[in-house]
């Protein structure tokens, strides 16, 4: 029986790998106090509160002794690792060499981990006291309730007012970290005739990154719980960030695994909230 021309059909395979969509770089690392090189497991950030000058009522009066509020915040580092194996038996049966691609996606994972650590510090528990044993939560006064709405101009105005009322340093850069839905919220809630519309449209299109005094940073790593996304407005002085070691990686063969190739990476970092008044949690409905 004669076979058809389909016998000659072939299949083509690429010798490259396409890395699927994912956040590749850290978007929040540059929004903190410049990273500190840590030595040891814990890093303490020293804080000093405000004082008031007293009135001098008589000549040659006694010199006052103004008691200054001294406090500190404790930051600990947590190591993170990443590794995968490539069997030599598998490798010789492939057109592609995936080792360098493994290394790339490992670095992407570590970069996202940096953002997750900073986000956890923004809304999580900080530790105060001489030995860092006093838990400090972000108070309700620093939270804007969801109110059944997404990210609105009213919520942004409230956040700005809270910063101003707390006398947060106006010279420090302010950030608004949110997810994709919140940027769309702004365009949806702004009337076409509004003077803000073109600015918000440019923000959505990525032509600008600043609106109402906040530099917008988008990440999908923010907590989403019960259709509520927890976003944060904060300043560059709000978060302390430290590293025992930044991202490091190795590609080598393991004799205990029949000389399989191992792609390995490690990072050891930590972050803490330095001052509650510089962080505002904005709850946004995201159905």
Helices and strands as residue ranges (DSSP letters): G 5-8, G 29-31, E 36-37, E 42-48, E 70-76, E 78-86, H 88-91, H 99-123, E 126-128, E 134-136, G 140-142, E 143-144, H 153-165, E 174-178, H 180-188, H 197-204, E 210-211, E 214-218, E 224-225, E 228-235, E 239-254, G 255-257, E 260-273, G 276-278, E 279-285
